[in-house]
Amino acid sequence: MNGIRARIRAKIAVCLYTSGHLPRATWDRSPCIRGEPVRPTIACVVPCHNEEAAVGKVVRDLRAALPEADIYVYDNNSTDRTVAVAREAGAIIREEPHKGKGNVVRRAFADIDADAMLVIDGDDTYDAARAREMVNLLFNGPYDQVVGTRHQSDDDAYRAGHSTGNKLFTWAVRTLFGRDVTDMLSGYRVFSRRFVKSFPALSREFEIETEMTVHALSLRLPTAEIAVGYKGRPAGSESKLRTYRDGWRILGLILNLTRRERPSLFHSTIAGVIALVAIILGAPVVIDFLRTGTVPRLPTAVLAATMMTIAALVQLLGYVLAAVMHMRREQSRLMHLAYPAPGEVPNRVDTGDSPVPAQEP
């Protein structure tokens, strides 16, 4: 928001100066025109659904760690005093009527423009005091994503099955994409502007973290990890996660993302299974034909030949989709490169197509 305001002020200054309503001395004193460094803008996004017991502390901790940041609390159909508590703590309130964390992130990434965007859950399970360290790491890298990997500080921080599920899904993504990932499902992350503006955000609920991780892996974006404390929810706060339901959903997302991001692997696996069944069915028929010169089991032979043809078509489809995916990845990469790296903030504010006044003789 601060960056947008600076650009608006610069445009207004150009218009006033060129029309003769802005004195030259005032023009020369304008920091956005004189080329003085522009401070990077930081935005914090806190998705919330019925978090009145915790959101106030999260906002205050973020304010203490990042006093210059704009803190947005996105209310996601809360029925308690979440909005009132967040507003009292000094947060900017936004609303997202479509329920689900993925919908909140999608809305925030579209609406907010900042050099660094921090996303943290509003349940006070993450150590918000590490926010400054994570933002500095993003700028100093520079990195496009900094992930706060969870270090359990309370015995009851992880619900039964969540730790095992997180390790399983992390291993699956690491195997599929060949990159080392420590905590795939962490909800505490900092992103660069170019990550945010090149991220499609197609997920609707808690599988959004998986999509973020796969986006960074598929484009090979520079990513850093930093260990952060992870504790149990405060009294009066209830988890929105459902172990088995969300686990199946994330597993389905991994398979779907594999189909989209690794179509050759996905379709080769399917084609291989079909071809193997076709070989098992057709091998005895071929052996009988070589021995007797006849095909006594014609239906089996037809079925085996049909399955082998299907396997070849599936494999061919995988090659075609791989070419399409490569083109789409190139477009995402070009969109990513359209924005400067974190920390490389231009000295002068871009005033669009407005002319810069010439120096007076």
N, C-alpha and C positions, 0 to 999 in steps of 0.2 A: 504493500500500500504506500509506503514511503517513497519507493521508486516511481510509482505512478504519479504521485503528487509532485515529485521533482520534475518529471517530464512535462506535466501540465504547466507548472510555473515557468519552465523554460520556454514553452510555446507561447505563453502569454507575454513573456518578456520580449520575445522576438517580434510579436505582432505590435506591441506598444512602441517598441523602438523604431520599427520601420514606418509606423504611422506618425511618428514625431511626438508621441505622448509620453515617452520615457526618456528622461535626460541621460546624456552620455555618461555622466558620473555614476548614476544609478546602475546603468548597464555594466560599467566596469567593476562595480562592487558586487555584482551577482556571482556567487560561488559556482553556480551551475553553468555559467557562461565563461568565467575566467579560467576554467580548467582545473579547479581545485579537486582533489580526490573526493569521490562520492562514496560515502560509507555503505558497505553492503547491507542489504535489507534482509531481515530474518522474520519468518512467520512460524508460529506454532499452531498446529491443528490438533484439537482434542475431541475425538468422536465420543459422544455420550448417549447412553440410553438408561435412564433411571440410575444416576450416579450421584445423587445429592449428598450421600455420605462421604464421598471421596473427591469430587471434582473441585471443591474449593481449595483443598490442600494442593492439588495438582497445579492449579493456576498460580497459587502463591509461590510454590516452589519454582515454577518456570519463570515467574517474574523476578524472583531473587537471583536465579542463575543467568537470565537473559533480560535485563531491564530494558533494553532497547527494542526488544521483539514485539511484534503484534501477536497477541494470543487470541485465537479463535476457538470457541467452544461450539461445536456443531451438535445441536440437539436433534436426536433421532427418535422423535415421537415419545418423549419421556412423559410419564404421568405423575411424576413427583415434583419436587422443588429444584430439580437440576438447573433449570434456566435461572431462577432467582439466586441460587447460591453462586453460580458462575458469574453472574452479573455483579453481585456484591463483591466478589473477589477481583473484579476489574477486567474480566474477559469480554471480548467482542462476541456477541451471540449471533449465530447463524442457524438456520433450520433446514433440515433435509427430510422431507416427508416420506421418502421411500426407505423403508426399514432395511438396515444392513450396513455394516462397516464399509463394505466395498462401495456402496452408493454414496456414503459420506466422503470417502477419499476421492471418488470420481468428481463429486461436486466441488470439493475444496481445490483440487488440482486445476479445475477449469476456472474457478473464480478468483483465486489468489495468485498474485505475481510477486515473487520474492527471490532473492539470490540464493537463499537457503530455506528449506521448508522442513520443519521437524514435526513428526507425527508420533503421538504417544497416547496410549489408552487413558481414559479418564477414571480408572478404578484405583489409582494410587498403588499399583503393584510394581511399577518401575521406579528407579531412582532418578527423579527429575533433576536432582542437583548435578548430574553428569552432563546436562544439556550443553553447557558451555564447552566442555571438553570435546564433545562430539561435533559441535559446530566448528570449533577451531580446527579439528582434524580434517573436516571436509574442505575447509578453505586452504589449509596448509599443504594438503596432499599434492595437487588437488584431487579429490575424489568426487564421484557422482553419487555415491551412496555410502553412508556409514551406518552399520547395523549394531545396535546394542544387544549383544548376546547375553542371554539371561544366566546369571549366577545365583542359584537358589540360596537365599539368606534365611528363609523360614522353612521348617520341616513340612508345613502344609501349603507351601506356595504352589506346587503342582498338584492338581487333582489326580486321582487314580487313573492310570492309563494315558494321561497327557504326556508325561515324560517319554514313555515308550513310543507313543505315536509320533511325537516330534522327532525322535531319533530315527524311526523307520522312514518317515517322509524325507528327512534330511538326507539319509543314505540313498533313497531312491533318486532324488534330484541330483545328488553328487554323481551317482552312477550314470544317469542319463546324459548329463551335460559335461561330465569330465572336469568339473571345477570343485574346489574344496569349499564347503559350506558348513558352518558350525551350528547355526540356529536359524533354520529356514522360516519358522513361524513367529519370529520376534515381532512384536508390535511397536517397538521403539526404534525409530529410524530417522535419519536426516538425509535429505535429498538436495541435489543441485537443481537449478532452474532447468537445465537442459534435460535432466532425467524426468522431471515433472512434465515438461511439455512434449516429450516423446513417448510418454507412457500411456497406453490406451485405456487402462482401468476398466476392464470388461467384467470383472467379478462383482458380485452383489453383496456378499457377506464376508465371513471371516477367512475365506480362501484368498482374500486380496493379498496377504503377505506372500503366499506362494507365487502369485502372478508377478509381484514385484521382484522376487528373487529370480524367477525364470527370465524376466525381461532383462535384468542386469547380466545374467549368464549368457543369454542368446546374443546380446550385442557386445559382450566382453567389456562391459563398463568397469572402470576402476572402482573397486569397493573395498572398504576397510571395516574391520570389526573391533569392537571394544567391549570388554566385559562390564556389565552393569548389574547392580543388585536387583533381585526379584523376590518379592515377599508376598505373603498372603493378603487377601482383600481385607479392608477394615470392617469392623462390625457394622452390620446393617447393609452391606453391599453384597449383591448376589451375582454370580458368574452367569454370563449369557451363553457360554459355550455348552454344547451337548456332545459328550465324548464320542459316542458312536455315530450320531448323525453327521456331525462336522467332520469326523474322520473319514467316513465314506465319501462325503462331498469333496474333501481335499484329494482323496485318492482318485476320484473321478476327474478332478481338475488336472491332476498330474498326467493321467492318461490322455486327456483332451489336449493338454499343452504339448505332450509328446507327439501327438498326431499333427499338431500345427507347426511346432518348431523343429521336430525331427521326423518329417514324413517318410524319408527313406528307411529309417530304422523301424518305424511303426508298420509300414506296409510290407517291408521285407520280412518282418516277423510273421505277419499274417500269411503272406505268400508262402513262407517256408513251412508253416504248419499245414496249410492246404496241400502243398506239394508232397509233404511227407505222407499224409494220408493217402494221396493219389498213388504214391509209389508202393505203399503197403498193399493197397487193393490191386494195383496193376501188375506187380511183380509176378505173382503166380500165373496170371493170364499170359504174360510174355513168355514165361518159362514153358508153359504148356504149348504155346504156339511154336516155339523153337523146336520142341520135341516132336510134336505131331503134325504141325502145319495147319492146325485148325484152332478156332476160338470157341471152346465149348461154353464159356461163360460170357456171352456177349453183353448182357446188361452191366456186368461188373466192368468189362472193358470200356464200355461207353461212359460209365460213371467216372472211372479213373481218368480217361482222356478229357472229359469235361472239367474235372477238378484241376487237372494240370493246366488247362487253358485258362481257367479262372485265376490260378496262381500267377500265371504269366501276366495277365491283365492287371492284377492287383500290384504286381511289382512295377509294371510300366506306369501305373497311376502314381505310385510313390515317386518315381523319377520326375514326372510332370509336376507334381505338387512341390517337390524339392526345388525345382527351378522357380516356381511361383513364389515360394517362401524366400528364396534368395533375393528376388527382386523386392519383395516387401521389406526384408531386412535392410536392404540398401536404402530404401526410402526412409525407414526409421533412423538409420544411421545419419543420413543427410539432415533430417529434422533435428537430430541430436546435435550435430555440428553447427547448426544455425545459431546456437547460443554460445556465449563465451564460457570458458571454464570457470569453476568456482574460484572466487578471489580476484579474477581478472575483470574488475569493474571499470568501464571506460571513465577517463577523467572528465570528459564532457558529456552532458546528458544529450541523448539523441533527440533532436527536435523534429524528426520526420523530414518532410519536404520543405520546411520553412527555411528561407535563405538566412545565412549568417551575415549580419551587416558588415559592410566593408569598413576598414579603418579610415577615419577622416584624415585628410592630408595635413 
